[in-house]
Amino acid sequence: MFSVFPTARLKPSPFYESAVAEGMTAASIYNNMILPTSYGDPEAEYWRIIEGVSQWDVGVERQVQLKGPDAGKLAQILSPRDLSKCKVGQGKYVPLCNHEGTIINDPIVLKLDEDRYWFSIADSDIWFWARAIGAERGLDVEVSDPEVAPMAIQGPKSEDVVASVVGDWVRELKYFWFKETEIEGIPVAVQRSGWSKQGGFEIYLKDPTKGTQLWNIFKEAGKPWGIGPGAPATAERTESGLVSLGGDTDDQTNPFEVRLGSYVNLDVGDDVVGIQALRKIAEDGPKRHQLGLKLEGSNPAPLGFRWEAIHLNGEKVGDMTNCVWSPRMKQNIGYALISVEVQLGQEVQVKRPDGTVNAELCELPFL
C-alpha cells in the first residue's frame, strides 16, 4: 500500500487516484508533485514499454503558459533554438539555458496560437524564470500555469490504442506535432511525443476534474493490446540514450556536453538568454562530453543517490551520472559525463560503493 498526504507544497496529478488504483508502489517528487515510478513489477513494466503499450501518469510535466501580444517574443528570448518557423500545432524540443549557457530545463515548446505557447517542462521553476525575464524586458505577456496535465501512452502498440480512441487521423501526426480535440467531451491536446524511444503520445488533459475518466477511457481501449501501468523510470531510457535533466546534468552542464548541440541555433538574436555564452562555448569547444559506459559484472547494480567518479590512470576524468541493468544487453550500463580528452573504446574505472569496477566507453544510444 502506497500512502501520501498532499499539501499545498506537494500535490497529486489528476491521474493520481488512478495510479493508486493500479497499484503504485513507489513515487518521487517532481515539480512539487507526485510522480509514480513503479507499480511493483519492474520487469513487466520494462517489457511493456519495449514490446507493448504502457500508460503513464506524467501530470508532473507542468505547462508554463505564455499568453499575450509578446508571447512569441518571450518564447524566443527564452529559447536558444530558432522558433521563427514554428507553426500553430507544432512542438519543438528546446534546451533552455541561463546567461552562462548552462541548461536549466529542456521542455517541449508547443505553439497553440500566435499569442499562446506552452513550455512543457522538466523539473525546475521556469514560471519564475519566464516571469522575471518577461518583466525585465518590459514585454506584454502573461506567464501562468494553466492546470494542464499530460498522460503518456507509450510503446510500439501505442498508436493503435490512441487511434482507437481519437481516430486514425492521429497516425498522420508528425513527431512533436499536436492537435487539440475532445475525447467524450473532455478537452485535450494529443501530441506524438513522450520520454521513450519506443514511440508514443502524450494526452494533455485540460480539465483536471476529468483525470480518472480519461485514464479509464484509455485503459479500457488498450485492453486488446495488453495495456498496463508504467512510468518513465525503466532501463529503456538509458538504453535509448535519453538525457535526464538534473540527473545527467549539473549546474555547469551546457547543451554541447550532453549531445543537445543540434537543438541550439547560434544565429538567433543577441537578445536570446545565454546565446552569447553558447557561441563562446561552441567556438572554444566543450570541456566534457557524454558517452556510454558498459560495466563489467553480471549482477544488477543501479546507481545510488549521487554520481560516481570515473578514473583513468589513477586520475578523476569524469562522473557516471546514471547506471541501470539492461535486460536486453544483460549488463550494467550508464552514462559518463567525462573529459573530452577521454575517447570511445577506452577502459576506465568507476568508483562504486562496493569497490572499483572496470567499464568500456561506447557511443550512445546503446540500442
N, C-alpha and C positions, 0 to 999 in steps of 0.2 A: 504494500500500500504506500502510495506517494502522497505526502501531505505538504501543503504550502499555505501560507497565510498572506494573501495580497494586502498591500498597504499603499499609501499614497506614493511611496518610493519604489514599490515593486508591484507591477500589475500583470494580470494574465492577458493573453490574447483572446479574441472572440472564439478561438478554437480550443481554448484550454479545457473546458469540460469534456469535449470530445476526446482530447488527448488522454485525460484521466480515465475515461470510459474504455479507451483502447488498451489500457494497462501501462501507462507511462511509469517507468521505474527510476528515471534519472533526468535531471534538467540542469541547465546552467542559467546565468544571468546575462542578458544581452540587451542593451539599450533600456535598462531599468525594467526589463520584462522577463518573463519565464520562457525559456527556450527548451522544449523537450529534446533530450539527447539519446534516450534509449527506451525501449519497450520490453526489455528483459530477455531478448533473444538476438544478440548481436549478429550471429551467423546468418539467421534468417533475414534480418534487416539488410545485411550486406548483399546477399544473393538476390533479394527482391529488387534492389536498385540495379543490379547487374543484368538480371535476366527477365524481370517482370515489370511491375509498376508499384511505386511507393507513394504514400500520402503523408505530407509533412505539414505540421503547424510551424510556419515561419512568420507569424504575425509580428515577431520582433524586428523584422525588416521594415522600419518605420519610413514614412514618406515626409520629406521636407518639401513642403509645397511653396513655390514661388508664384505669386499671382499679382498682376498689375501691369501697367504700361511698360515698366522696365524689367519685367520678369526674364525675358530673353537676354537682356544685357547683363543682369546679375548672374544668370546661369553660365554665361560665357566667362565672366570675370572669375568665377569660381573654378572653371574647368580649363586645364591646360590642353584639352582635346578640342579641336575645332568643331563647334556646333552650328556653324553658319548654314550648313546644308541639311540640318536635321529637320525632318518633316513631321507634321502632326501625325501621331500614330507610330512614331519611330522611337526606339530607345537606343542609347549608346552607353557602353561601359567607360567610366571615366575615373582615373586616379587623381582625386583631389589632393592638392599639396598646400603646405604653408609657404610662407615667404622664403624659407630656406630650401624649398624643393623637396621637403620630407612628406611622404604620404601620410595623410591624416584620415582618409576614408576612400573607399572605392565603390561608389554607388553605380547603379544603372540610372541614367537620366532619361526620363520619359517626357516627351513633349505632347501634352494633351490638347493644347490650343496655342495660338500665337502668344497669348498672355498668361499661360499657365503651364508650369513644369513640376514634375515630381522628381526628387532625388531619393531613390530607394536605397537607403544607406546601410552600411555595416555598423559596427558598434562604436559610436562616438557622437558627441553632442554637436552635430552640424547645424542644428537650428540656431544656436548661439553664434556660431561662426558666420553663418549666412546673414543673420540679422545685423551683426556688427559690421560686416563688410558692406552690406547694403546701406546702412545708416552713414557709415564713414564716407561712402561715395555719393551720398545725397540722392539715392535712387527712389523712384516711386514704385515700391513693390512691397507686398505683404508676405511675410515668411511665417508659415504655420504648420501644424501637424493636423492633417485632415481626418485623422482616425480611420485610415485605410490599412487593412491587414492582409498580407498575402498568404495564401495556402499553396503549397507546391505539389504538383503531380509529376513525378519523375520516374524515368526508366524507359526501356525500349518499347514498352507497350502503352506508354502514357498517351501517345497521340490518339490511339484507338479509344481510350477511355474518355478523353476530353472531347473528341469528335462526337461520341455517343451522347454527350450532354449538350453541347452548344451547336453542333452541326459540322459538316465536312469542310466548311469554309476555313476552319482552324488549321487544316492540313496545308493551306497555302501561306500561312503566316511565315515570314522570314524571321531569322533569329534576332531577338530583341525587339521586334515589332509587336504591336498590341492592338487590340480593338476593344472599345467599350461596348458593353451589351448588358442584357439581363438574363438571369437563369431563374425561372419560375418566379419572376417578379423581383429578384434580388439584384441590385445594381453591382456590376463587377467590371473590371478590365482584365482581359485574357491576354497574356504575353507568353511568347515562346522564349523561355529563359529558365534559370534555376542553377543551383550550386552543385551541378554534377555534369559529367561529360557523356551521360547515357541518354540524353535527350529529355525534354520535359517542358512543362508550362508552370507559370505562376498565375494564380487566380486572385486578383486584388479585390477583396471584399470592401465595398464602400458603405455598407450598413452594418456596424458592429453588433447589432442585435440579432443578426441572422447567421452567426458563425456556426452553430450546431446544425442548423438546417442545411447550410451549404456543404458542410462536411459530410453529412449523411447522404446528400444527393450524389456526391462523387463516390462515396463508399459503396452505395448500392449499385451505381452504374459500373463500378470497377470490378464487381464480383466475378463476371465471366472471364476476366483477365487475372484473377488472383490478387487483387489489390490488398495491401495491408499497410500498417503504420510504419513510419520510419523517421529519420532525422538526418540533417546534414552533418553527420558525425561518424561516418563509416570510413574504412580504408580506401574507398573509391576515390575520395577527393585527393588523397596523396598519390595514389596510382595514376590519377589523371592530371597531376601537376597543377592543381588549383591553389591559388595563394589565399591564405587566411590573414586578413588584416589584423594586426596586433598579436597574432600567433607566429607568423613567419616574418614579421617586420618589427623594428624597434623605433625609438624616437629619432633615429638618424637615417632611416632607410628611404632611398629615393626610387622612383619607378624603374630606372635603368638597372638597378641591382637585382630586381625580382621579376625580370622578364616582362615588364609592362611598358617598356620604352616605345613600343609601336602604338600605344594609346596616347602619346604625347605629340602634339604638333608644335614645333618650336617657332613657327611663323605666326602664331596667334598674336593678338595685340599686346603691346607692352603693359597694358593695364591688367592683364590676367595675373592673378595671385601666384607667385612662385615661378613665373616663366623666366625671369632674368636669371634666377639661380639654376633652373633646369638647363638653360642654354649653356651656362658655365660648366655644369656637370657633364653635359654632353660633349663639350669641347675638350675638357680635361680628361674625360673618361672616368667611369665609376671606379671606386676602390675595391668594391666587393661584387660578387655575382652569386647567383643561386644555381646550385647543381643538385643532382640526386645523389643519395647515398644508399648503397647496398651493403648491409651489415652482415658480418659473419654470425653464425649461430642459428640453431634450428628451433628455438623456443620463443614464443611471442614475448616481446619486451617493449611495451609502449613508452613514449616519453612521459616524464613526470610533470611537475608543475613549473619547470624552468628549462631554459635552453641548456644544452650540454656542450662543453668545449670540444673543439676539434684541434688536434695537434698533428704536426708534420715535422719529423726530425727533432722532436722534443720542444718545439715552439708552437704556441697557440696561433692558428691561422684563421679561425672562424668558429661558428657555432652550428650545432644541429638544432633546427627550430621545430621540427616535429618528427615523430617516429611511430610507425604502426606495423603490425603484422599484416602482410599482404596474403590473403587466401589464394589468390591466383598465382603469385610468384613463389609462395611458400618460403618467405624470408621476411626479416625486418627491413623496412625501407624508410627513408626520411629525406629531409631537405637540408642542404648545407648552405648557409649564408657565409661566404668564405672569400678570402683574399683572391683577387684576380690573378695573382701570381701562381695560384694552385689551379691545376687544369684537370680536364677529363682524363679518366683512366688511372690517376694516381691513387695510391693506397694511403689512407690517413688513419689516425687513431682517435676514437671518440671516447671521452672520459665519462663513463656511465656510472650510476650509483653503485653498481655491483662490480665495477672494475673497467679496465680499458678494453675496448672492442675494436678490431680492425674493420675498415669499411672501404669500399671502392667508390670513387666518384664517377657519376654517369650523367647522361643527358636526361632532361625532363621533357615530356612526361615519361613515366615508366611504361605505361600501357596506352 
